[in-house]
Amino acid sequence: MCDSDESKAGTGWRGWMALPPRRPHVLAGDWIDLTWPLSPTVPRIASFPPPRLELIAAIPDKPLNITQLQMVVHTGTHVDSPRHFYSDGPAFQDIPLERLMGPGVVWRMEKPLYGMIEPGDLERMRPALEPGDILALDTGAADRAGTPDFGRHAAFSVAAAEWLVAQNIKLLAVDMPTPDIAIDKRPAGFVWPVHRALLRDGVLIAEMVTNLGSLTGRRAEFMFCPLNIADCDGAPARVLARAIAN
């Protein structure tokens, strides 16, 4: 999984990048849920088992209903912590709340199946990114959930990931299963270079968001609410956004 002696040791996290002061903004819409409902059919990486929800107590035999949940934390709409690839990076209890909420942009980018997102593609998008922003990218992958094409998604090049780090964003949210190349296109010895490039400098990653359509081409305020699972590399999340006017 690793591409250097440093990363083989699970180290290399470089810390949180500084964020600029937040400026006031004007709300321009209601909250929109960007989360896939969590169920056995939720979109997921094909190699992961579906979530298992079991009713272990049920009315009328019992006085109440109790559901037990078992799942991979990287299933459905979720957030990756730096601990996902850096053992010396923070897990969820150590992520400042300011890294999980705030303003940003929603872009729609048309790419063919297995297409590659390059820095030039990002530079042309509007509204432009501002330092400290959250970027949510709609590639149309959510529309293909439940079909084989969901796994044939576009991906970021390493150069594109490094460009995002240089813009000082704090979180990248995608509608794809992963911003790295699709599983069936990965060469032997694949090392998840896009995840590493982003998480190394504290750019969090949210995967498999949905319902971005009404926000595309706009600035928005986001709220990412991953479960605070101690020492964990990922967590299912409720993700909300609403349009802002500036």
C-alpha positions as CSV (number, residue, x, y, z in Angstrom):
1,M,0.0,0.0,0.0
2,C,2.9,2.3,0.6
3,D,5.3,4.2,-1.7
4,S,8.2,5.1,0.6
5,D,10.0,4.0,3.7
6,E,8.3,7.0,5.5
7,S,4.8,6.0,4.4
8,K,5.5,2.3,5.1
9,A,6.0,3.3,8.7
10,G,2.6,5.1,8.7
11,T,4.1,8.5,9.2
12,G,4.2,11.6,7.1
13,W,1.2,13.7,8.1
14,R,2.3,17.4,7.9
15,G,-0.3,19.1,10.0
16,W,-3.3,21.3,9.5
17,M,-2.8,24.2,7.1
18,A,-3.7,27.6,8.5
19,L,-7.2,28.9,7.7
20,P,-8.1,32.5,7.0
21,P,-10.7,34.3,9.2
22,R,-14.3,33.6,8.1
23,R,-16.1,36.4,6.5
24,P,-19.9,37.0,6.8
25,H,-22.2,35.6,4.2
26,V,-25.8,36.0,3.2
27,L,-28.0,32.9,3.1
28,A,-29.8,32.2,-0.1
29,G,-31.6,28.9,0.5
30,D,-32.7,26.1,2.8
31,W,-30.6,23.2,4.0
32,I,-30.2,20.3,1.5
33,D,-29.3,16.8,2.6
34,L,-26.3,15.5,0.6
35,T,-26.4,12.1,2.3
36,W,-27.3,8.7,1.0
37,P,-29.8,7.0,3.4
38,L,-27.9,4.3,5.3
39,S,-29.3,0.9,4.4
40,P,-28.1,-2.4,3.0
41,T,-28.4,-0.9,-0.5
42,V,-26.4,2.2,0.1
43,P,-23.7,3.0,-2.5
44,R,-20.4,1.5,-1.5
45,I,-17.1,0.1,-2.8
46,A,-18.0,-3.3,-4.4
47,S,-15.5,-5.2,-2.3
48,F,-17.1,-3.9,1.0
49,P,-20.0,-5.9,2.5
50,P,-23.3,-4.0,2.7
51,P,-24.3,-2.6,6.0
52,R,-26.1,-5.0,8.2
53,L,-29.1,-3.7,10.2
54,E,-30.8,-6.2,12.5
55,L,-33.8,-5.6,14.7
56,I,-32.7,-7.3,17.9
57,A,-35.8,-6.2,19.8
58,A,-39.2,-5.4,18.3
59,I,-42.6,-4.4,19.3
60,P,-45.0,-6.1,20.1
61,D,-42.9,-8.9,21.4
62,K,-40.7,-6.4,23.3
63,P,-41.7,-3.0,24.7
64,L,-39.4,-1.1,22.3
65,N,-37.5,-1.4,19.0
66,I,-33.7,-1.7,19.0
67,T,-31.6,-2.0,15.8
68,Q,-28.1,-3.2,15.7
69,L,-25.8,-1.8,12.9
70,Q,-22.6,-3.5,11.5
71,M,-20.7,-1.8,8.7
72,V,-17.4,-0.7,7.2
73,V,-16.9,2.9,8.1
74,H,-16.0,3.8,4.5
75,T,-19.5,2.8,3.2
76,G,-22.0,5.3,1.8
77,T,-21.6,9.0,2.6
78,H,-18.6,9.2,4.9
79,V,-15.5,11.3,5.8
80,D,-11.9,10.1,5.8
81,S,-9.7,11.3,8.5
82,P,-5.9,11.7,8.0
83,R,-5.6,8.5,10.1
84,H,-6.8,6.6,7.0
85,F,-3.3,6.7,5.5
86,Y,-1.2,8.3,8.2
87,S,-0.9,6.6,11.6
88,D,0.6,9.7,13.0
89,G,-2.3,11.8,11.7
90,P,-5.4,12.7,13.7
91,A,-8.5,10.5,14.0
92,F,-12.0,11.9,14.4
93,Q,-11.7,13.0,18.0
94,D,-8.8,15.2,17.1
95,I,-10.4,16.9,14.0
96,P,-11.3,20.6,14.9
97,L,-15.0,21.3,14.1
98,E,-14.0,24.2,11.9
99,R,-12.5,21.7,9.5
100,L,-16.0,20.1,9.0
101,M,-18.1,23.1,8.3
102,G,-18.1,26.5,6.6
103,P,-18.4,28.0,3.1
104,G,-17.2,26.7,-0.2
105,V,-18.2,26.0,-3.8
106,V,-20.1,23.3,-5.7
107,W,-18.9,22.5,-9.2
108,R,-20.4,20.3,-11.9
109,M,-17.7,18.7,-14.0
110,E,-18.5,16.5,-17.0
111,K,-16.0,13.7,-17.5
112,P,-16.3,10.4,-19.3
113,L,-16.2,7.1,-17.5
114,Y,-12.6,6.6,-16.2
115,G,-11.8,10.2,-17.1
116,M,-9.0,12.1,-15.4
117,I,-9.5,15.4,-13.6
118,E,-6.5,17.7,-14.2
119,P,-5.4,21.0,-12.7
120,G,-6.5,22.8,-15.9
121,D,-10.1,21.5,-15.4
122,L,-10.2,22.9,-11.9
123,E,-8.7,26.2,-12.8
124,R,-11.5,26.9,-15.3
125,M,-14.3,26.2,-12.8
126,R,-16.5,29.0,-11.3
127,P,-17.1,30.4,-8.8
128,A,-13.4,30.4,-7.9
129,L,-12.1,28.8,-4.8
130,E,-11.1,30.9,-1.9
131,P,-8.6,29.9,0.8
132,G,-10.2,27.8,3.5
133,D,-13.1,26.7,1.2
134,I,-14.8,23.4,1.0
135,L,-15.1,22.0,-2.5
136,A,-18.0,19.7,-3.4
137,L,-17.7,18.2,-6.9
138,D,-20.6,16.8,-8.9
139,T,-19.4,14.5,-11.6
140,G,-22.7,12.7,-12.3
141,A,-21.5,9.6,-10.5
142,A,-24.4,9.7,-8.0
143,D,-26.8,9.3,-10.9
144,R,-25.1,6.0,-11.7
145,A,-25.3,4.5,-8.2
146,G,-26.6,0.9,-8.3
147,T,-25.1,0.3,-11.8
148,P,-21.7,-1.0,-12.9
149,D,-20.8,2.4,-14.1
150,F,-20.7,3.7,-10.5
151,G,-17.4,2.0,-10.2
152,R,-16.1,3.4,-13.5
153,H,-16.0,6.9,-12.2
154,A,-13.6,9.7,-13.1
155,A,-10.6,10.4,-10.9
156,F,-8.2,13.1,-9.8
157,S,-4.7,13.1,-11.0
158,V,-2.0,13.6,-8.4
159,A,-1.3,17.0,-9.9
160,A,-4.9,18.0,-9.5
161,A,-4.8,16.9,-5.8
162,E,-1.7,18.9,-5.3
163,W,-3.4,21.9,-7.0
164,L,-6.2,21.7,-4.4
165,V,-3.7,21.6,-1.6
166,A,-2.1,24.7,-3.0
167,Q,-5.5,26.5,-3.0
168,N,-5.6,25.8,0.8
169,I,-9.0,24.1,0.7
170,K,-9.9,22.2,3.9
171,L,-12.2,19.5,2.6
172,L,-12.9,17.8,-0.8
173,A,-16.3,16.2,-1.2
174,V,-17.0,14.0,-4.2
175,D,-20.0,12.0,-5.4
176,M,-17.7,9.2,-6.5
177,P,-16.7,6.2,-4.4
178,T,-13.1,7.6,-4.3
179,P,-11.1,10.5,-5.8
180,D,-8.4,8.0,-6.7
181,I,-8.6,6.0,-9.9
182,A,-11.3,3.3,-10.2
183,I,-10.5,0.0,-8.6
184,D,-10.4,-2.0,-11.9
185,K,-7.9,0.4,-13.4
186,R,-5.4,0.3,-10.5
187,P,-1.9,-1.1,-11.3
188,A,-0.1,-3.6,-9.1
189,G,1.3,-1.9,-6.0
190,F,-1.3,0.9,-6.1
191,V,-0.7,3.4,-3.2
192,W,-3.8,5.7,-3.2
193,P,-1.7,8.7,-4.2
194,V,-4.6,11.2,-4.3
195,H,-5.7,10.3,-0.8
196,R,-2.2,10.6,0.4
197,A,-1.6,14.0,-1.2
198,L,-4.7,15.5,0.3
199,L,-4.8,13.9,3.7
200,R,-1.0,14.5,4.3
201,D,-1.7,18.3,4.6
202,G,-5.0,18.0,6.4
203,V,-7.4,18.2,3.5
204,L,-10.2,16.0,4.6
205,I,-12.1,13.8,2.1
206,A,-15.8,13.1,1.9
207,E,-17.0,10.4,-0.5
208,M,-20.3,9.5,-2.0
209,V,-22.2,12.7,-1.4
210,T,-25.4,13.2,-3.4
211,N,-28.1,15.8,-4.3
212,L,-25.6,18.4,-5.4
213,G,-27.6,19.4,-8.5
214,S,-29.4,22.5,-7.2
215,L,-26.2,23.9,-5.7
216,T,-23.9,23.5,-8.7
217,G,-22.2,26.6,-9.8
218,R,-22.9,28.3,-6.5
219,R,-21.2,29.1,-3.3
220,A,-22.7,27.2,-0.3
221,E,-22.4,26.7,3.4
222,F,-21.6,23.1,4.4
223,M,-21.9,21.0,7.5
224,F,-20.2,17.6,7.7
225,C,-21.2,15.6,10.7
226,P,-19.2,12.3,10.8
227,L,-19.6,10.1,13.9
228,N,-16.9,10.9,16.4
229,I,-15.5,7.3,16.4
230,A,-12.4,7.2,18.6
231,D,-9.1,6.5,16.8
232,C,-10.9,5.8,13.6
233,D,-9.8,6.3,10.0
234,G,-13.3,7.0,8.6
235,A,-16.9,7.6,9.7
236,P,-20.3,7.6,8.2
237,A,-21.6,11.2,8.1
238,R,-24.7,13.3,7.7
239,V,-23.8,16.1,5.2
240,L,-25.9,19.3,4.8
241,A,-25.5,22.3,2.6
242,R,-27.4,25.5,1.7
243,A,-26.7,28.2,-0.9
244,I,-25.2,31.5,0.1
245,A,-25.2,34.7,-1.9
246,N,-21.6,35.6,-1.7
